[in-house]
Amino acid sequence: MEHKCLNCGVASEEVILLSCEYKGELLYVCVKCLPVLIHGSH
């Protein structure tokens, strides 16, 4: 199964993805999108 960033859709074969669980669902986010999810886009 290929995992993709929930924000930008980049695959785990291309970048490092971090996993997290929300409401029982396993989600993935790349290190580039993590600050955007934490701080929001300006």
TIMI-2910 file (N, C-alpha, C, CB; in pm, 1 decimal, decimal comma, always signed):
<rs>
+----------+----------+----------+----------+----------+----------+----------+----------+----------+----------+----------+----------+------+
!      n_x !      n_y !      n_z !     ca_x !     ca_y !     ca_z !      c_x !      c_y !      c_z !     cb_x !     cb_y !     cb_z ! resn !
+----------+----------+----------+----------+----------+----------+----------+----------+----------+----------+----------+----------+------+
!    +84,1 !   -118,4 !     +0,0 !     +0,0 !     +0,0 !     +0,0 !    +89,0 !   +125,3 !     +0,0 !    -95,9 !     -0,5 !   +122,8 !  Met !
!    +60,0 !   +215,8 !    -88,0 !   +135,5 !   +340,5 !    -97,1 !    +70,5 !   +445,6 !     -8,5 !   +143,7 !   +390,2 !   -243,6 !  Glu !
!   +151,6 !   +507,6 !    +76,8 !   +101,6 !   +613,1 !   +164,2 !   +132,3 !   +747,9 !   +101,0 !   +164,2 !   +603,0 !   +306,1 !  His !
!    +39,4 !   +842,4 !   +118,9 !    +54,8 !   +976,8 !    +62,4 !    +24,0 !  +1081,6 !   +167,9 !    -36,9 !   +995,8 !    -60,2 !  Lys !
!    +86,5 !  +1198,0 !   +152,2 !    +62,0 !  +1311,2 !   +240,9 !    -83,1 !  +1356,6 !   +226,7 !   +159,3 !  +1428,1 !   +209,7 !  Cys !
!   -149,9 !  +1377,2 !   +339,3 !   -290,6 !  +1418,7 !   +334,4 !   -307,7 !  +1559,5 !   +281,2 !   -352,4 !  +1409,2 !   +471,8 !  Leu !
!   -201,5 !  +1640,0 !   +283,4 !   -211,2 !  +1778,6 !   +238,5 !   -174,0 !  +1795,2 !    +91,1 !   -122,0 !  +1866,5 !   +323,7 !  Asn !
!    -57,3 !  +1744,7 !    +50,4 !     -9,6 !  +1768,4 !    -86,6 !    -12,3 !  +1644,5 !   -175,6 !   +130,3 !  +1822,0 !    -82,2 !  Cys !
!    -28,5 !  +1526,1 !   -117,0 !    -40,8 !  +1404,2 !   -195,8 !    +89,8 !  +1339,0 !   -237,2 !   -117,7 !  +1433,2 !   -315,7 !  Gly !
!   +204,2 !  +1389,0 !   -190,6 !   +332,6 !  +1329,9 !   -226,3 !   +343,6 !  +1191,0 !   -161,7 !   +450,6 !  +1422,0 !   -181,3 !  Val !
!   +405,3 !  +1096,7 !   -234,0 !   +414,7 !   +958,2 !   -188,7 !   +535,3 !   +936,0 !    -97,7 !   +422,5 !   +864,6 !   -308,3 !  Ala !
!   +526,3 !   +831,5 !    -17,4 !   +633,7 !   +799,3 !    +77,1 !   +761,5 !   +754,6 !     +6,9 !   +587,7 !   +690,7 !   +172,7 !  Ser !
!   +754,3 !   +718,1 !   -120,3 !   +873,7 !   +682,8 !   -196,9 !   +957,0 !   +806,3 !   -230,9 !   +834,4 !   +609,6 !   -325,0 !  Glu !
!   +895,9 !   +924,5 !   -221,7 !   +963,7 !  +1048,9 !   -259,8 !  +1015,4 !  +1128,9 !   -140,7 !   +870,1 !  +1134,8 !   -340,0 !  Glu !
!   +944,3 !  +1127,3 !    -29,6 !   +981,0 !  +1206,3 !    +88,6 !   +949,3 !  +1127,9 !   +215,9 !   +906,3 !  +1342,6 !    +89,1 !  Val !
!   +996,8 !  +1179,9 !   +327,8 !   +963,6 !  +1121,1 !   +457,8 !   +822,0 !  +1162,9 !   +495,9 !  +1066,2 !  +1165,1 !   +567,8 !  Ile !
!   +742,1 !  +1064,5 !   +535,8 !   +607,4 !  +1091,9 !   +584,6 !   +599,5 !  +1057,1 !   +732,5 !   +501,7 !  +1012,4 !   +503,8 !  Leu !
!   +531,0 !  +1139,6 !   +807,4 !   +504,8 !  +1113,8 !   +948,5 !   +361,2 !  +1065,2 !   +961,2 !   +529,4 !  +1241,5 !  +1035,9 !  Leu !
!   +339,6 !   +966,4 !  +1045,7 !   +204,7 !   +913,0 !  +1062,6 !   +141,6 !   +967,4 !  +1190,1 !   +207,2 !   +759,2 !  +1065,6 !  Ser !
!    +10,3 !   +978,5 !  +1186,3 !    -66,0 !  +1018,7 !  +1303,7 !   -202,9 !   +952,5 !  +1294,8 !    -78,5 !  +1175,0 !  +1313,7 !  Cys !
!   -270,2 !   +945,2 !  +1406,1 !   -402,5 !   +885,0 !  +1409,1 !   -503,9 !   +989,3 !  +1452,9 !   -405,5 !   +762,4 !  +1503,1 !  Glu !
!   -614,4 !   +996,3 !  +1379,0 !   -721,6 !  +1090,0 !  +1410,7 !   -854,3 !  +1018,3 !  +1395,3 !   -715,6 !  +1216,1 !  +1319,9 !  Tyr !
!   -930,3 !  +1013,3 !  +1503,3 !  -1060,8 !   +946,1 !  +1504,7 !  -1050,6 !   +803,3 !  +1452,1 !  -1162,3 !  +1025,1 !  +1421,4 !  Lys !
!   -942,4 !   +733,9 !  +1491,8 !   -923,8 !   +594,7 !  +1453,4 !   -867,9 !   +572,9 !  +1314,0 !  -1051,6 !   +524,7 !  +1464,0 !  Gly !
!   -845,0 !   +680,4 !  +1239,8 !   -792,7 !   +669,3 !  +1103,2 !   -644,9 !   +707,7 !  +1102,0 !   -873,6 !   +759,6 !  +1004,9 !  Glu !
!   -562,5 !   +624,2 !  +1037,4 !   -420,3 !   +651,8 !  +1026,3 !   -396,3 !   +745,8 !   +908,8 !   -339,7 !   +520,7 !  +1009,5 !  Leu !
!   -333,9 !   +860,6 !   +936,1 !   -308,3 !   +963,5 !   +835,5 !   -158,7 !   +987,6 !   +824,7 !   -382,3 !  +1095,0 !   +870,4 !  Leu !
!   -115,4 !  +1043,8 !   +711,8 !    +26,2 !  +1071,4 !   +688,4 !    +43,6 !  +1214,8 !   +641,7 !    +85,2 !   +973,4 !   +584,7 !  Tyr !
!   +153,1 !  +1277,1 !   +686,6 !   +185,1 !  +1413,3 !   +644,3 !   +335,0 !  +1420,2 !   +618,7 !   +140,8 !  +1519,0 !   +751,9 !  Val !
!   +374,9 !  +1490,2 !   +512,1 !   +517,2 !  +1504,7 !   +481,8 !   +576,1 !  +1617,3 !   +566,8 !   +539,2 !  +1533,0 !   +330,1 !  Cys !
!   +708,5 !  +1616,6 !   +580,1 !   +774,4 !  +1716,3 !   +665,2 !   +759,9 !  +1858,0 !   +609,5 !   +922,4 !  +1682,1 !   +680,7 !  Val !
!   +737,8 !  +1872,0 !   +480,9 !   +718,0 !  +2004,6 !   +421,6 !   +581,4 !  +2062,8 !   +461,0 !   +730,0 !  +1996,7 !   +267,8 !  Lys !
!   +479,9 !  +1979,2 !   +468,1 !   +344,5 !  +2025,5 !   +499,2 !   +316,5 !  +2034,7 !   +648,7 !   +243,9 !  +1933,9 !   +435,8 !  Cys !
!   +395,8 !  +1971,1 !   +731,5 !   +370,6 !  +1971,4 !   +875,3 !   +361,2 !  +2112,3 !   +933,8 !   +479,2 !  +1894,7 !   +946,0 !  Leu !
!   +453,5 !  +2205,1 !   +904,5 !   +440,3 !  +2341,3 !   +958,9 !   +312,0 !  +2411,8 !   +914,1 !   +560,1 !  +2424,5 !   +917,5 !  Pro !
!   +267,8 !  +2386,3 !   +792,6 !   +144,4 !  +2447,1 !   +741,9 !    +25,3 !  +2397,7 !   +823,3 !   +124,4 !  +2414,6 !   +591,5 !  Val !
!    +24,6 !  +2268,9 !   +855,9 !    -85,9 !  +2213,8 !   +933,8 !    -83,3 !  +2263,6 !  +1078,2 !    -81,2 !  +2061,4 !   +931,2 !  Leu !
!    +35,6 !  +2286,2 !  +1132,4 !    +47,5 !  +2334,3 !  +1270,0 !    +13,1 !  +2483,1 !  +1280,2 !   +189,3 !  +2309,5 !  +1322,7 !  Ile !
!    +71,2 !  +2564,0 !  +1192,3 !    +60,1 !  +2709,9 !  +1202,2 !    -42,8 !  +2771,1 !  +1107,2 !   +193,7 !  +2771,8 !  +1175,6 !  His !
!    -88,1 !  +2696,3 !  +1007,7 !   -179,5 !  +2748,8 !   +907,4 !   -104,0 !  +2823,8 !   +799,2 !   -283,0 !  +2839,9 !   +972,1 !  Gly !
!   -167,9 !  +2843,0 !   +686,0 !   -103,9 !  +2917,2 !   +576,8 !   -132,0 !  +3065,7 !   +594,5 !   -154,4 !  +2867,7 !   +437,7 !  Ser !
!    -38,1 !  +3147,5 !   +553,5 !    -51,6 !  +3293,3 !   +570,3 !    -92,5 !  +3357,2 !   +441,2 !    +78,7 !  +3355,6 !   +619,9 !  His !
+----------+----------+----------+----------+----------+----------+----------+----------+----------+----------+----------+----------+------+
</rs>
